[in-house]
Amino acid sequence: MNYEQVAELEKQKLVPTYDRLPFLAVRGEGCYLYDDKGNKYLDFLGGLGVNALGYAHPEILAALRDPSENLLHVSNLIYHRFQAPLAAKLTALTGLDRAFFANTGTEAVEGAMKLARAYGRNHSPERVEILAVENSFHGRTLGALSATWPEKYRKPFEPLTPGVKFVRQNDITHLDGNFSPRVAALLLEVIQGEGGVVELDEKFLKAGQELCRTHGALLICDEIQCGLGRTGKYFAFERFDLHPDMVLMAKPLAGGLPLAAILAREEVAQAFHPGMHGTTFGGGPLQCRLALKFLEILERPEFLKHVREVGAYFRTRLLKLQEELPVIQQVRGQGLMLAAELAVPGKEAVRQGLEAGFLFNCTQERVLRFLPPLIIERQHVDQLIAALRPILASISTMQNKGVHA
Ligand SMILES: Cc1ncc(COP(=O)(O)O)c(C=O)c1O
């Protein structure tokens, strides 16, 4: 089937939840994705942060196709050889003690909210509230959705999980005012991804940690988008010397297959007993095996250094572009989680970018977000910047002339 046939069939047969880009992906290699017409796209979207090693990474493919391994699934009633070593690796990386494996980011958030309540209840029957931060995104199942800020995501599905309150971003007074012995956890993204790559202040984060300690609440860092090497560190919280009680990760963990993890401090993890939480697929042998390979690559001495260097270069190039083009209002982010906030809607830039052979997306209407594979090189950044210059110049001209972008 070609693009037109697939698009037509999807229009008739799929629940209309996605607004897809107009091309049919058929193959990928390194930082490039190819369509059925032979066009190639330099990918700064990275499967929404999943394809950290790009497409068809030879070592991930070799692990996937290892002829000596044939277990795809055994269920969590049976031991296999890969879950425990993966848990050991992730506990070492996070400084936490135990892991629970799920499949998606939203599921990790759900599990963390349950664990926080179970732990809180062990101390006081009242300790059930979850504090989340305005502008956050934690997923779309009913619990995780309760902690997700944009009303457009929440409103149609109310009533949601009670006991979740939002605190204002970087507003320590508001945070303090919302803390009480009823708070079981403060859930936050150190860098808010879907919210437009917005970094929370160090002071706010540290105050949050301090308030959690004072009130016996848990600090949960949702590192689903900003973790696992994305910012040039294993986890974004490391930059501020935070010590979360739980860390959540997903996206790139299994090299492209669904796998998520909740990492927790010993005392916290012990609030779950057998039967209190579980999932059929979470932590299956194939995913865990690929995750071990992904982490082996991530831990190579040069890997994160490369992310930091290319990320810094990319950021500098965006800042230079901002000097040339006032339509860029702000450049934000760390490592290879970067964004350019525009003065105009970004949809047209995404469309023109695609036409020019570049993939990136737009969040929050006006924020161009870049989550490229962590293996991109400076030359790829140069190519993107060269393409963005005329695109952004043209959309700001369209805007000035009153043409609706
Ligand atoms: C910070 C954060 N938390 C949770 C989620 C939900 O993850 P998933 O889409 O894998 O359920 C996302 C997804 O983008 C995310 O960015």
The ligand as a MOL file (V3000), in Angstrom:
LIG
                    3D

  0  0  0     0  0            999 V3000
M  V30 BEGIN CTAB
M  V30 COUNTS 16 16 0 0 0
M  V30 BEGIN ATOM
M  V30 1 C 7.0500 13.4680 30.9890 0
M  V30 2 C 6.1270 12.4340 30.4380 0
M  V30 3 N 5.4500 11.6420 31.2860 0
M  V30 4 C 4.6030 10.6930 30.8350 0
M  V30 5 C 4.4030 10.5110 29.4910 0
M  V30 6 C 3.4680 9.4390 29.0000 0
M  V30 7 O 4.2200 8.4190 28.3980 0
M  V30 8 P 3.5400 7.3990 27.3790 0
M  V30 9 O 3.1300 8.1770 26.1850 0
M  V30 10 O 4.6560 6.3980 27.0890 0
M  V30 11 O 2.4170 6.7630 28.0830 0
M  V30 12 C 5.0810 11.3270 28.5680 0
M  V30 13 C 4.8520 11.1690 27.1270 0
M  V30 14 O 5.2310 11.9660 26.3170 0
M  V30 15 C 5.9630 12.3040 29.0560 0
M  V30 16 O 6.6170 13.1220 28.2310 0
M  V30 END ATOM
M  V30 BEGIN BOND
M  V30 1 1 1 2
M  V30 2 1 2 3
M  V30 3 2 2 15
M  V30 4 2 3 4
M  V30 5 1 4 5
M  V30 6 1 5 6
M  V30 7 2 5 12
M  V30 8 1 6 7
M  V30 9 1 7 8
M  V30 10 2 8 9
M  V30 11 1 8 10
M  V30 12 1 8 11
M  V30 13 1 12 13
M  V30 14 1 12 15
M  V30 15 2 13 14
M  V30 16 1 15 16
M  V30 END BOND
M  V30 END CTAB
M  END
